[in-house]
Amino acid sequence: MALGAFVSCFGALNGWILVASQVPMAIARHGLFPAFFARLSPRGTPALGLALSSTLACLLVVANYTKALVAMFTGMILLSTLASLIPFVFCAMADLQLTARARARGGREPLAWGFAIAAVAFVYGLVATAGSGQETVFWGFLTLMCGIPFYVLARWRSSASPVD
């Protein structure tokens, strides 16, 4: 059982490291995060995103040092799951919008079917968010709010740059 837990944790760690650096890089490439998140190291790695996410993860561990290890792991898993639900809910609504646009352009996509799938995905995201618990949603909300200054800075810089 311990070996299974070790393999599971190691796999989750590797996946989370990749996500923690690639998501800020992709957002920066779209102009919604500061450009320094899109910079790559000579080896092609978004090193700043890795360093920042690792630092934040360490701060999370330090902030929860009084909790038992299992409780801390559970809290971190719930928080990371909540973090993945936010783009999931947005993507559900974006899929509905893309289906409606394709239909307006003469496509044959069934709008009712697209609406049903998007509605189920959206409701699932809300239920999963509620199921993660009040404390997790609270910390997730605070974490989300910490990203707002980065977004405002990126938008301010993009509006200050000359338009082609």
C-alpha positions in Angstrom: 0.0 0.0 0.0 2.8 2.4 0.8 4.4 1.6 -2.6 1.1 2.4 -4.3 0.9 5.7 -2.4 4.5 6.6 -3.3 3.9 5.9 -7.0 0.7 8.0 -6.9 2.3 10.9 -5.1 5.3 10.8 -7.5 3.1 10.8 -10.5 0.9 13.6 -9.2 4.0 15.6 -8.3 5.4 15.3 -11.9 2.1 16.3 -13.4 1.6 19.2 -11.1 5.2 20.5 -11.8 4.4 20.5 -15.5 1.0 22.2 -15.1 2.4 24.8 -12.6 4.9 26.1 -15.2 3.0 25.5 -18.5 -0.2 27.3 -17.5 1.4 30.6 -16.5 3.5 30.4 -19.7 0.5 29.9 -21.9 -1.4 32.7 -20.2 1.5 35.0 -20.6 1.8 34.1 -24.3 -1.9 35.3 -24.6 -1.0 38.6 -23.0 -3.0 38.0 -19.8 0.0 37.5 -17.5 3.3 39.4 -17.4 5.6 38.5 -20.3 8.4 37.3 -18.0 6.3 34.1 -17.4 6.6 33.3 -21.1 10.4 33.5 -21.0 12.2 30.1 -21.4 15.5 29.0 -20.0 18.3 28.0 -22.5 16.9 24.4 -22.1 13.4 25.5 -23.1 11.9 25.4 -19.6 9.7 28.1 -18.1 12.1 28.4 -15.2 10.4 31.4 -13.5 7.0 29.7 -13.4 8.6 26.6 -11.9 10.5 28.6 -9.3 7.4 30.7 -8.4 5.1 27.7 -8.2 7.6 25.7 -6.1 8.0 28.7 -3.7 4.3 29.0 -3.4 4.0 25.3 -2.7 6.7 25.5 0.0 4.8 28.5 1.6 1.7 26.4 1.6 3.5 23.6 3.4 4.9 26.0 5.9 1.5 27.6 6.5 0.1 24.2 7.3 3.0 22.8 9.4 0.7 22.4 12.4 -1.6 20.0 10.6 -0.9 16.3 10.4 0.8 15.2 7.2 -2.3 13.4 5.9 -4.5 16.4 6.5 -2.0 18.7 4.8 -1.8 16.3 1.8 -5.6 16.2 1.6 -5.9 20.0 1.8 -3.3 20.4 -1.0 -5.1 17.8 -3.2 -8.4 19.6 -2.6 -6.9 23.0 -3.4 -5.2 21.7 -6.6 -8.5 20.0 -7.7 -10.4 23.3 -7.1 -7.7 25.1 -9.1 -8.4 22.8 -12.0 -12.2 23.2 -11.7 -12.0 26.9 -12.5 -10.7 26.5 -16.1 -13.0 23.5 -16.5 -16.1 25.6 -15.8 -14.9 28.4 -18.1 -14.2 25.8 -20.8 -17.7 24.4 -20.5 -19.2 27.9 -21.2 -16.6 28.6 -23.9 -17.6 25.3 -25.7 -21.2 26.5 -25.7 -20.2 29.9 -27.1 -18.1 28.2 -29.8 -20.9 25.9 -30.8 -23.3 28.8 -31.0 -20.8 30.8 -33.2 -20.3 27.8 -35.5 -24.0 27.4 -35.8 -24.5 31.1 -36.6 -21.9 30.7 -39.4 -24.0 27.9 -41.0 -22.5 25.0 -39.2 -24.6 21.9 -38.4 -23.6 21.5 -34.8 -26.7 20.6 -32.8 -27.1 23.6 -30.4 -29.3 21.7 -28.0 -26.7 18.9 -27.6 -23.9 21.4 -27.1 -26.0 23.3 -24.5 -26.8 20.1 -22.7 -23.2 19.0 -22.5 -22.1 22.5 -21.4 -24.8 22.7 -18.7 -23.9 19.3 -17.3 -20.2 20.2 -17.2 -21.0 23.6 -15.6 -23.2 22.0 -12.9 -20.6 19.3 -12.3 -17.9 22.0 -11.8 -20.2 23.8 -9.3 -21.0 20.7 -7.4 -17.4 19.6 -7.3 -16.4 23.0 -6.1 -19.0 22.9 -3.3 -17.9 19.4 -2.4 -14.4 20.5 -1.8 -15.5 22.3 1.4 -15.7 25.8 2.8 -12.1 26.1 3.9 -10.8 24.9 0.5 -13.1 27.2 -1.4 -12.0 30.1 0.9 -8.2 29.4 0.2 -8.9 28.9 -3.4 -10.7 32.2 -3.7 -7.9 34.0 -2.0 -5.4 32.3 -4.3 -7.5 33.4 -7.3 -7.6 36.9 -6.0 -3.8 36.9 -5.8 -3.7 36.6 -9.6 -5.7 39.8 -10.2 -2.7 42.1 -9.8 -0.8 40.1 -12.5 -3.8 40.3 -14.8 -4.2 44.1 -14.3 -0.5 44.6 -14.8 -0.5 42.6 -18.0 -3.6 44.4 -19.4 -2.1 47.8 -18.4 1.1 47.0 -20.2 -0.7 45.8 -23.3 -2.8 48.9 -23.5 0.3 51.1 -23.1 2.1 49.4 -25.9 1.6 50.8 -29.5 -1.0 49.0 -31.6 0.0 47.8 -35.0 
